[in-house]
Amino acid sequence: FAAANVIANFEPLWAQRSPVMTELTEPRLGPERSRWQYPIGSLLRSGAPISFGSDWPVSSMVPMEGIEVAMTRQTPQAQPPAGWLPGERLTLDEAVAAYTRGTAYQAFDDDAGSLAEGAKADLVLLRGDIAMMEPAALRGAEVVATWLEGVKVFER
């Protein structure tokens, strides 16, 4: 990926050992190939561009849920305790970057994905400091306001 500058796009919610994984995917792939699923951390460490998205309406469109799974590799019930393929976990900063700068890069949009002078200023304000939250609390982070291209479009 990195050498070819190919973007690795993931739906991070799938990177957990859910019933879909245990009942449908793993029996078909077998144990050897199953350990190669969703190598998000490995690809990022190799220098590959990473972006995150959603398979909505098949799965949640809530980025905070995807960030939680990218960080923990666990189901909402915190299973497995150490995370599924824990070497593939990301930090909060890495997961947020995949949803922001990574997605803008994937869309060839130099004016999005970061807070910078001249950028589009699309942003979401959350209640609380997500850097201080436990990963399991991220899915409950409340949106306070939303701006699109610098215009406030939502306020709680």
C-alpha positions in Angstrom: 0.0 0.0 0.0 2.6 2.5 1.1 5.0 2.0 -1.9 2.1 2.3 -4.4 0.5 5.2 -2.4 -2.7 3.1 -2.3 -5.2 4.3 0.3 -6.4 1.6 2.7 -10.0 2.4 3.6 -11.5 0.6 6.5 -14.9 0.4 8.2 -13.4 0.1 11.7 -16.6 -1.3 13.3 -15.9 -4.6 11.5 -12.5 -4.9 13.3 -14.1 -6.7 16.3 -14.9 -10.3 17.1 -18.7 -9.9 16.7 -21.1 -12.8 15.8 -20.7 -11.9 12.1 -17.0 -12.6 12.5 -17.3 -15.7 14.7 -20.3 -17.3 12.9 -19.8 -16.3 9.3 -16.3 -15.1 8.5 -13.9 -17.1 10.6 -15.4 -20.5 9.7 -14.9 -19.7 6.0 -11.4 -18.2 6.3 -10.0 -20.6 8.9 -7.6 -19.6 11.7 -4.6 -18.7 9.6 -6.3 -16.3 7.2 -8.5 -14.9 10.0 -5.5 -13.4 11.8 -4.9 -11.2 8.7 -8.2 -9.4 8.9 -8.4 -5.6 9.3 -4.6 -5.1 9.6 -5.2 -1.4 10.3 -2.3 -0.8 12.7 0.2 -2.8 10.6 -0.7 -0.8 7.4 -0.5 2.5 9.2 2.9 1.6 10.7 4.1 0.6 7.2 3.4 4.2 6.0 0.2 3.4 4.1 -2.4 6.2 3.9 -5.4 5.1 6.0 -9.0 6.4 5.9 -12.1 5.4 7.7 -15.7 5.3 6.6 -19.0 3.6 7.3 -21.0 0.8 5.8 -24.2 2.5 6.8 -27.0 1.4 6.7 -25.5 -2.1 7.3 -23.6 -0.8 10.3 -23.5 2.4 12.4 -22.6 5.7 10.8 -21.4 7.1 14.1 -17.7 7.8 13.9 -17.1 7.7 17.7 -18.2 4.0 17.6 -15.7 3.3 14.9 -13.0 5.1 16.8 -13.7 3.1 19.9 -13.4 -0.2 18.0 -10.2 1.0 16.3 -8.7 1.7 19.7 -9.9 -1.4 21.5 -10.7 -4.1 18.8 -13.5 -5.1 21.2 -17.3 -5.6 21.0 -19.5 -3.1 23.0 -19.4 -5.8 25.7 -15.6 -5.4 25.9 -14.9 -8.8 24.4 -12.4 -10.2 24.0 -10.8 -8.6 27.1 -7.4 -8.0 25.3 -9.0 -7.0 22.0 -9.2 -9.0 18.8 -5.8 -9.0 17.2 -4.6 -6.3 19.6 -1.5 -5.5 17.7 -3.7 -3.8 15.1 -5.2 -1.3 17.6 -4.8 2.4 16.9 -4.4 5.4 19.3 -7.1 8.0 19.6 -5.1 10.4 17.4 -4.5 7.8 14.7 -8.2 6.9 14.6 -9.4 10.5 14.5 -6.8 11.2 11.7 -8.2 8.3 9.7 -11.7 9.8 9.8 -10.5 13.3 9.1 -7.3 13.9 7.2 -7.3 10.3 5.8 -10.8 10.7 4.3 -10.0 14.1 2.9 -6.8 12.7 1.4 -8.8 9.8 -0.1 -11.2 12.4 -1.7 -8.3 14.5 -3.1 -9.6 17.4 -0.9 -6.7 19.6 0.3 -9.2 22.0 2.0 -10.7 19.5 4.4 -9.7 17.1 7.2 -7.9 19.5 9.5 -8.3 22.8 11.3 -6.1 25.2 9.4 -6.3 28.7 7.9 -8.2 28.5 4.6 -9.6 25.1 5.3 -13.3 24.4 4.9 -13.9 24.4 8.7 -16.2 21.4 8.8 -16.1 20.3 12.5 -18.1 18.8 15.3 -17.9 20.0 18.9 -18.3 17.3 21.5 -19.1 17.7 25.2 -16.0 16.8 27.1 -12.4 16.1 26.2 -12.3 12.8 24.3 -8.6 12.5 25.0 -9.5 12.1 28.7 -12.3 9.6 28.1 -12.0 5.8 28.3 -12.5 4.3 24.8 -15.8 2.7 25.9 -17.2 6.1 26.7 -16.5 7.5 23.2 -19.7 6.1 21.7 -21.7 8.2 24.2 -19.9 11.5 23.5 -22.6 14.1 22.9 -22.5 16.4 19.9 -22.9 20.0 21.0 -22.6 21.7 17.7 -21.7 21.1 14.0 -20.3 23.4 11.4 -20.1 22.8 7.6 -17.8 25.1 5.7 -17.7 27.5 8.7 -21.5 27.8 9.0 -23.1 26.4 12.2 -25.8 23.9 11.0 -26.6 22.3 14.4 -26.6 23.3 18.0 -27.9 21.4 21.0 
